[in-house]
Amino acid sequence: MSDTKPHLSRRRFLAAAGATTAASATLAASPSLAQSTTATPQPAFPPQLPILTTTSVQAILPKGKAKRVVICGGGWGGLSTAKHLRKANPDLEVILIEKNPSFFSGPMSNKWLVDIVDTQFLQHDYLQVADTYGYRFIQAEVTGFERDRKRVYTAQGYLEYDYLVLAAGIRYNFEAWFGNDVAAANYARTHFPSAYIPNNEMFRLKKGIQQFQGGDLVMTLPPPPHRCPPSPYERATLLAWMFTVKKVKGHITILDPKDSPRPLGPGFKEAWEELYPGMVTYVPNARVQSVDPYNKRIVTEAGDFKWDHAILMTPHQAGDMVWKAGGIGKNAEGKPTGWADVDQFMLNLKDDPDTYVVGDSVGFVSPHFGFYPKSGHVAHRLGRIVAGYIAQRVAGKTPKYALPDNLCYMMVNGGLDGGPQEDLLVTFDYKVNEQGIIQQTQVDDNVRSHRLVKEDFGWATGMYADLLS
């Protein structure tokens, strides 16, 4: 196939550049609320992105003889993949593409929101770590893919690859709340951010809660699966701690679509009752029906609520890059599942053995528990696993599957009246049963403990060292 005559197949998407219109460029950047401003409502899940063509796209880096792995996304999963690929096979050419200029960790960020840790603890330099491990970092937005030609398109041009790793994280499904109302979605994201995607949103959220003078603060929780399942409860709990310390007369209402808080429900409930009595109201079965961000009003199946300030967490889906790559699965009715359609053991897209997915975008893996927890720890483990798969394939070997583990430390007490800080802990282990199904074992430690705080910071320090130094 000649490069001068692009073949327009279902899985190919050329980046908007050069003479492409500004409107088309915006559409290429994200599937979120991208197309319609007419009265026709959008579906809850965005359709496959349309094909955009251009004649001005150039290669960024010519491909040499070495096998090349391109990793799209510089979060925990992408960084882990890049580092462990270079360790497993130093002859591989590894390129990490990330739109943000610096890494900002989601894990531990709830502690940062209330000033228990500082910005330096979470924010790190991509160039330094790339130089340390010998891979290349390119700061650019990924605009599209041609998987049949093994090309990744960015705003700077395209890259060819032998293996592709999508570490796309999540996207917010604002369509579920606002349909095609782009203005309402943008207003909600700007004024009441959830800050589950680094990093500008996190600074916006922190400013909002630090300036909160009191009143009703409402938190909506996404329906599962969503990023870091226990972290919204940790966030609410640490906000209650901060209000207590600063003597802010605030009340927090948690609107949860589930019937009870989980994981670690008993531990969180006990902390709310014993440490912050009257400050946290938990509302179960509060699935969102409509949101009016302008008038600060939300309608749920459990009732209507008004707020003085809010943290609005929409439903989550796989990150934009998985949509652009045509990697989203479909359910029995032919509708998009919202998550990457991967082989549950090898983590490659089911229709593409050379394209892998790591981290939060990974879709259904087991009828026993559904999805791996969407956490930084799992993303790190999946990145390391996929790095091993690719290195073994390059060496001419058939990879043997590996499974991750997971743990989440959750702080519920930042230290009151001179007392110690306290954490909870949930752990997950995985094995394959005799029927070939991945099984999950979950253990909740609901007893508040200062020992767990020490383990928490030890875990984070060790993970940062593995990823970044």
C-alpha positions as CSV (number, residue, x, y, z in Angstrom):
1,M,0.0,0.0,0.0
2,S,1.5,3.3,-1.0
3,D,1.9,6.0,1.7
4,T,0.5,8.6,-0.7
5,K,-2.9,6.9,-0.9
6,P,-4.2,6.4,2.6
7,H,-6.4,3.3,3.0
8,L,-9.5,4.3,5.0
9,S,-10.2,1.2,7.1
10,R,-12.3,1.0,10.2
11,R,-9.2,0.8,12.5
12,R,-7.4,3.8,10.9
13,F,-7.5,7.4,11.9
14,L,-5.2,10.1,10.5
15,A,-4.4,13.1,12.7
16,A,-5.7,16.5,11.9
17,A,-2.9,18.9,11.0
18,G,-1.9,21.6,8.6
19,A,-5.0,22.7,6.7
20,T,-7.4,20.7,8.9
21,T,-10.0,23.1,10.4
22,A,-9.9,24.1,14.0
23,A,-13.2,22.3,14.6
24,S,-11.9,19.1,13.2
25,A,-8.8,19.4,15.3
26,T,-10.9,19.7,18.4
27,L,-12.8,16.6,17.5
28,A,-9.6,14.6,16.9
29,A,-8.3,15.6,20.4
30,S,-11.1,13.9,22.3
31,P,-14.2,11.9,21.8
32,S,-15.8,13.7,24.8
33,L,-18.8,15.8,23.7
34,A,-17.0,16.4,20.5
35,Q,-19.5,16.4,17.7
36,S,-23.0,17.7,17.9
37,T,-24.3,21.1,19.1
38,T,-27.7,20.4,17.6
39,A,-30.8,19.3,19.4
40,T,-30.1,15.6,18.7
41,P,-28.9,14.0,22.0
42,Q,-25.7,12.0,22.0
43,P,-25.7,8.4,23.2
44,A,-24.3,7.6,26.6
45,F,-21.2,6.2,24.9
46,P,-19.5,8.2,22.1
47,P,-19.5,6.5,18.7
48,Q,-16.3,5.5,17.0
49,L,-14.4,8.6,16.0
50,P,-14.7,9.6,12.3
51,I,-11.7,9.5,10.0
52,L,-9.9,12.7,9.4
53,T,-7.3,13.0,6.6
54,T,-4.4,15.3,5.9
55,T,-1.5,15.3,3.5
56,S,1.0,17.2,5.7
57,V,1.8,14.6,8.3
58,Q,5.5,13.7,8.6
59,A,7.4,11.1,10.5
60,I,8.9,12.4,13.8
61,L,11.6,9.8,14.1
62,P,12.6,7.4,11.3
63,K,12.4,3.8,12.5
64,G,15.7,1.9,12.6
65,K,16.5,-1.8,12.7
66,A,15.8,-2.2,16.5
67,K,12.3,-3.3,17.5
68,R,10.4,-0.2,18.6
69,V,7.8,-0.1,21.3
70,V,5.6,3.1,21.5
71,I,3.8,3.7,24.8
72,C,1.0,6.2,24.8
73,G,0.4,7.6,28.2
74,G,2.8,8.5,31.0
75,G,0.9,7.5,34.1
76,W,1.8,4.7,36.4
77,G,1.2,2.0,33.8
78,G,3.1,3.8,31.0
79,L,6.1,4.6,33.2
80,S,6.2,1.0,34.5
81,T,6.1,-0.4,31.0
82,A,8.9,1.9,29.7
83,K,11.2,1.2,32.6
84,H,10.7,-2.6,32.7
85,L,11.0,-2.9,28.9
86,R,14.4,-1.3,29.1
87,K,15.5,-3.5,31.9
88,A,14.2,-6.7,30.2
89,N,15.8,-5.8,26.8
90,P,18.2,-2.8,26.6
91,D,18.3,-3.2,22.8
92,L,14.7,-2.3,22.4
93,E,13.9,1.3,21.2
94,V,11.3,2.5,23.7
95,I,9.3,5.8,23.2
96,L,6.9,7.2,25.7
97,I,4.4,9.8,24.5
98,E,2.6,12.0,27.1
99,K,0.8,15.3,26.6
100,N,1.7,16.6,30.1
101,P,5.1,18.1,30.7
102,S,5.6,16.5,34.1
103,F,4.3,13.5,35.9
104,F,1.7,14.1,38.7
105,S,0.6,11.1,40.8
106,G,-3.1,10.4,41.4
107,P,-2.3,7.9,44.2
108,M,-1.5,9.9,47.4
109,S,-3.2,13.1,45.9
110,N,-6.0,13.1,48.5
111,K,-3.3,13.7,51.1
112,W,-2.0,16.5,49.0
113,L,-5.4,18.2,48.7
114,V,-5.4,18.7,52.5
115,D,-1.7,19.5,52.8
116,I,-0.5,16.3,54.4
117,V,2.0,15.9,51.6
118,D,3.5,18.7,49.3
119,T,3.5,19.0,45.5
120,Q,7.1,17.9,45.3
121,F,6.1,14.5,46.6
122,L,3.7,13.9,43.7
123,Q,5.2,15.8,40.7
124,H,8.3,14.5,38.9
125,D,10.3,15.2,35.7
126,Y,9.7,12.9,32.7
127,L,12.9,13.8,31.0
128,Q,15.1,12.9,33.9
129,V,13.6,9.4,34.3
130,A,13.7,8.8,30.6
131,D,17.4,9.6,30.6
132,T,18.0,7.4,33.6
133,Y,16.4,4.3,32.0
134,G,17.4,5.0,28.4
135,Y,14.1,5.5,26.7
136,R,12.8,8.5,24.8
137,F,10.2,10.9,26.1
138,I,8.1,12.9,23.6
139,Q,5.7,15.5,25.0
140,A,2.8,15.5,22.5
141,E,-0.9,14.8,22.3
142,V,-1.8,11.6,20.5
143,T,-4.4,12.4,17.8
144,G,-4.9,9.1,16.1
145,F,-3.7,5.6,15.1
146,E,-3.4,3.4,12.0
147,R,-3.0,0.0,13.6
148,D,-2.9,-1.8,10.2
149,R,0.1,0.3,9.3
150,K,1.5,0.4,12.8
151,R,1.5,4.2,13.2
152,V,0.7,6.5,16.0
153,Y,-0.2,10.1,15.1
154,T,0.5,13.1,17.2
155,A,0.3,16.9,16.8
156,Q,4.0,16.8,15.8
157,G,3.7,14.0,13.3
158,Y,3.6,10.2,13.3
159,L,5.7,7.4,14.8
160,E,6.0,3.8,13.4
161,Y,6.1,0.9,15.9
162,D,6.5,-2.8,16.2
163,Y,4.5,-3.0,19.4
164,L,2.0,-0.5,20.8
165,V,1.1,0.0,24.5
166,L,-2.0,2.0,25.4
167,A,-1.7,3.4,28.9
168,A,-4.6,5.8,28.4
169,G,-6.1,6.1,31.9
170,I,-9.7,7.2,32.0
171,R,-12.0,9.7,30.4
172,Y,-15.1,11.3,32.0
173,N,-18.4,10.3,30.5
174,F,-20.1,13.7,30.7
175,E,-22.5,12.5,28.0
176,A,-24.3,10.4,30.6
177,W,-25.3,13.5,32.4
178,F,-25.4,16.3,29.8
179,G,-26.0,14.6,26.5
180,N,-24.6,17.0,23.8
181,D,-24.6,20.1,26.1
182,V,-21.0,21.0,25.9
183,A,-21.3,24.2,27.8
184,A,-22.8,22.5,30.9
185,A,-20.1,19.8,30.8
186,N,-17.4,22.4,30.6
187,Y,-18.9,24.5,33.4
188,A,-19.2,21.5,35.7
189,R,-15.6,20.4,35.0
190,T,-14.3,23.9,35.5
191,H,-16.2,24.8,38.6
192,F,-16.6,21.5,40.3
193,P,-13.8,19.2,39.1
194,S,-13.3,15.7,40.3
195,A,-9.6,15.7,39.7
196,Y,-9.3,12.1,38.7
197,I,-7.2,13.0,35.7
198,P,-3.9,14.9,36.3
199,N,-2.9,17.5,36.6
200,N,-4.4,21.0,36.1
201,E,-7.7,19.8,37.5
202,M,-6.0,18.8,40.7
203,F,-4.8,22.3,41.3
204,R,-8.2,23.7,40.6
205,L,-9.9,21.3,43.0
206,K,-7.4,22.0,45.7
207,K,-7.9,25.7,45.4
208,G,-11.7,25.2,45.6
209,I,-11.6,23.1,48.8
210,Q,-8.9,25.2,50.5
211,Q,-11.0,28.3,49.9
212,F,-14.3,26.6,51.1
213,Q,-15.7,28.7,53.9
214,G,-18.4,26.4,55.0
215,G,-21.8,25.1,54.0
216,D,-22.9,22.0,52.1
217,L,-20.3,20.1,50.0
218,V,-21.8,17.4,47.8
219,M,-19.7,14.6,46.3
220,T,-21.1,12.3,43.6
221,L,-19.4,9.0,43.1
222,P,-19.1,7.2,39.8
223,P,-20.8,3.9,39.3
224,P,-18.4,1.0,39.1
225,P,-16.0,0.3,37.5
226,H,-14.2,3.6,38.2
227,R,-10.7,4.8,39.1
228,C,-9.5,3.8,42.6
229,P,-12.7,2.6,44.1
230,P,-12.0,3.5,47.8
231,S,-10.5,6.9,47.1
232,P,-13.7,9.0,47.0
233,Y,-14.4,7.8,50.6
234,E,-10.8,8.7,51.6
235,R,-11.3,12.1,50.0
236,A,-14.5,12.8,51.9
237,T,-12.9,11.6,55.2
238,L,-9.8,13.8,54.8
239,L,-12.0,16.8,53.9
240,A,-13.8,16.2,57.2
241,W,-10.5,16.0,59.0
242,M,-9.4,19.3,57.4
243,F,-12.7,21.0,58.3
244,T,-12.2,19.8,61.9
245,V,-8.7,21.1,62.1
246,K,-9.4,24.4,60.5
247,K,-12.8,24.8,62.3
248,V,-14.7,25.1,59.0
249,K,-18.4,24.7,59.5
250,G,-18.9,22.4,56.5
251,H,-21.0,19.3,55.9
252,I,-20.1,16.6,53.4
253,T,-22.8,14.6,51.6
254,I,-21.6,11.5,49.7
255,L,-24.0,10.4,46.9
256,D,-23.1,6.8,46.1
257,P,-24.9,4.8,43.3
258,K,-24.0,1.6,45.2
259,D,-26.0,0.3,48.1
260,S,-23.1,0.6,50.6
261,P,-19.5,2.0,50.7
262,R,-17.0,-0.5,49.4
263,P,-14.3,-1.5,49.8
264,L,-13.6,-0.8,53.5
265,G,-17.1,0.3,54.2
266,P,-17.2,-0.5,57.9
267,G,-13.8,1.2,58.5
268,F,-15.0,4.4,56.7
269,K,-18.3,4.4,58.5
270,E,-16.7,4.0,61.8
271,A,-14.3,6.9,61.1
272,W,-17.2,9.2,60.1
273,E,-19.1,8.3,63.3
274,E,-16.3,8.4,65.8
275,L,-13.9,11.0,64.4
276,Y,-16.2,13.4,62.5
277,P,-19.6,13.0,64.1
278,G,-22.3,14.8,62.2
279,M,-20.0,16.0,59.4
280,V,-20.5,13.3,56.8
281,T,-23.8,12.0,55.4
282,Y,-23.6,8.9,53.3
283,V,-26.5,8.4,50.9
284,P,-26.7,5.0,49.2
285,N,-28.5,4.1,45.9
286,A,-28.1,7.7,44.8
287,R,-27.7,7.2,41.1
288,V,-27.5,10.5,39.3
289,Q,-30.5,11.4,37.1
290,S,-29.7,15.0,36.3
291,V,-27.3,17.7,37.2
292,D,-27.7,21.5,37.0
293,P,-24.3,22.9,37.6
294,Y,-25.4,26.5,37.2
295,N,-28.0,26.4,39.9
296,K,-26.1,23.9,42.0
297,R,-28.7,21.2,42.0
298,I,-28.6,17.5,41.5
299,V,-31.4,15.0,41.2
300,T,-30.8,11.3,42.1
301,E,-32.8,8.2,42.7
302,A,-32.4,8.9,46.4
303,G,-33.6,12.5,46.3
304,D,-32.7,16.0,45.3
305,F,-29.7,17.9,46.7
306,K,-28.4,21.5,46.6
307,W,-24.9,22.5,47.3
308,D,-22.6,25.4,48.2
309,H,-19.6,23.5,46.6
310,A,-19.4,20.1,44.9
311,I,-17.0,17.5,43.6
312,L,-18.8,16.1,40.6
313,M,-17.5,12.6,39.6
314,T,-19.1,11.5,36.4
315,P,-19.1,7.8,35.2
316,H,-15.6,6.8,34.0
317,Q,-14.6,5.1,30.8
318,A,-11.4,4.0,29.1
319,G,-9.2,7.0,28.1
320,D,-9.6,8.8,24.8
321,M,-6.7,7.1,23.1
322,V,-8.4,3.6,23.4
323,W,-11.4,5.1,21.5
324,K,-9.2,6.6,18.9
325,A,-7.4,3.3,18.4
326,G,-10.7,1.5,17.9
327,G,-10.0,-0.7,21.0
328,I,-13.4,-0.4,22.8
329,G,-15.3,-3.6,23.3
330,K,-19.0,-4.1,22.6
331,N,-21.7,-5.8,24.6
332,A,-24.2,-8.4,23.5
333,E,-26.4,-5.6,22.0
334,G,-23.5,-4.2,19.9
335,K,-23.1,-1.1,22.1
336,P,-19.7,0.1,23.3
337,T,-18.8,-1.2,26.8
338,G,-16.6,1.9,27.4
339,W,-13.5,-0.2,28.2
340,A,-10.7,-1.8,26.2
341,D,-11.5,-5.2,24.7
342,V,-8.5,-7.2,25.8
343,D,-7.4,-10.8,26.2
344,Q,-7.8,-11.3,29.9
345,F,-4.4,-13.1,30.2
346,M,-2.1,-11.5,27.6
347,L,-3.7,-7.9,27.8
348,N,-3.5,-7.3,24.1
349,L,-6.5,-6.1,22.1
350,K,-8.5,-9.2,21.0
351,D,-8.2,-8.1,17.3
352,D,-4.5,-7.1,17.5
353,P,-1.8,-9.2,19.1
354,D,0.7,-6.3,18.9
355,T,-1.4,-3.7,20.7
356,Y,-1.5,-4.0,24.5
357,V,-3.5,-2.1,27.1
358,V,-2.3,-1.4,30.7
359,G,-3.8,0.4,33.6
360,D,-7.3,1.8,34.1
361,S,-8.5,1.3,30.5
362,V,-8.3,-2.5,30.7
363,G,-11.8,-4.0,30.3
364,F,-13.5,-7.1,31.6
365,V,-11.2,-9.9,32.6
366,S,-13.3,-12.3,34.7
367,P,-16.9,-13.4,35.3
368,H,-15.8,-13.8,38.9
369,F,-15.2,-10.1,39.7
370,G,-15.4,-8.3,36.4
371,F,-12.6,-5.8,36.2
372,Y,-9.2,-5.4,37.9
373,P,-9.3,-2.5,40.4
374,K,-8.4,0.6,38.5
375,S,-5.5,1.7,40.7
376,G,-2.0,2.9,40.4
377,H,-0.7,-0.3,41.9
378,V,-2.5,-2.5,39.3
379,A,-1.3,-0.2,36.5
380,H,2.3,-0.6,37.7
381,R,1.9,-4.3,37.8
382,L,0.2,-4.6,34.4
383,G,2.9,-2.4,32.9
384,R,5.6,-4.7,34.3
385,I,3.8,-7.8,33.0
386,V,3.3,-6.4,29.5
387,A,6.9,-5.3,29.4
388,G,7.8,-9.0,30.1
389,Y,5.5,-10.2,27.4
390,I,7.0,-8.0,24.7
391,A,10.6,-8.7,25.7
392,Q,9.9,-12.4,25.6
393,R,8.3,-12.1,22.1
394,V,11.2,-10.1,20.8
395,A,13.5,-12.9,22.1
396,G,11.5,-15.4,20.1
397,K,9.8,-16.9,23.1
398,T,6.1,-17.6,23.8
399,P,5.1,-15.5,26.9
400,K,3.6,-17.3,29.9
401,Y,0.8,-15.3,31.4
402,A,1.3,-13.5,34.7
403,L,-1.3,-11.9,37.1
404,P,-1.1,-8.7,39.1
405,D,-1.8,-8.1,42.8
406,N,-3.2,-5.0,44.3
407,L,-3.4,-3.0,47.6
408,C,-4.8,0.3,48.6
409,Y,-4.0,2.3,51.8
410,M,-6.6,4.8,52.7
411,M,-6.0,7.5,55.3
412,V,-8.9,8.3,57.5
413,N,-7.3,10.4,60.2
414,G,-4.6,13.1,59.5
415,G,-4.0,13.5,63.2
416,L,-6.4,15.0,65.6
417,D,-5.6,16.8,68.9
418,G,-2.0,15.6,68.7
419,G,-3.0,12.0,68.1
420,P,-1.4,9.8,65.4
421,Q,-2.4,9.6,61.7
422,E,-4.4,6.4,60.8
423,D,-5.0,4.3,57.7
424,L,-7.1,1.4,56.5
425,L,-5.9,-1.2,54.0
426,V,-7.5,-3.4,51.4
427,T,-5.5,-6.1,49.5
428,F,-6.3,-8.2,46.4
429,D,-4.8,-11.4,45.1
430,Y,-5.4,-13.2,41.9
431,K,-5.2,-16.8,40.7
432,V,-6.6,-19.0,37.9
433,N,-9.0,-21.7,38.9
434,E,-9.4,-25.1,37.4
435,Q,-11.9,-23.8,34.9
436,G,-9.4,-21.2,33.6
437,I,-11.1,-18.3,35.2
438,I,-9.2,-15.6,37.0
439,Q,-10.4,-15.4,40.7
440,Q,-10.0,-12.5,43.1
441,T,-9.5,-12.7,46.8
442,Q,-10.1,-9.5,48.7
443,V,-9.1,-8.8,52.3
444,D,-10.3,-5.6,54.0
445,D,-8.5,-4.3,57.1
446,N,-11.1,-2.0,58.6
447,V,-9.2,-1.3,61.9
448,R,-7.6,2.2,61.9
449,S,-3.9,2.0,62.5
450,H,-0.8,4.3,62.6
451,R,1.3,1.3,61.5
452,L,-0.6,1.3,58.2
453,V,0.3,4.9,57.7
454,K,4.0,4.0,57.8
455,E,3.4,1.2,55.4
456,D,1.4,3.6,53.1
457,F,4.3,6.1,52.8
458,G,6.8,3.2,52.5
459,W,4.7,1.8,49.6
460,A,4.5,5.2,47.8
461,T,8.2,5.9,48.2
462,G,9.1,2.5,46.9
463,M,6.8,2.8,43.9
464,Y,8.0,6.3,43.0
465,A,11.6,5.0,43.2
466,D,10.7,2.1,40.9
467,L,9.0,4.4,38.4
468,L,11.0,7.6,38.6
469,S,14.5,7.2,39.9
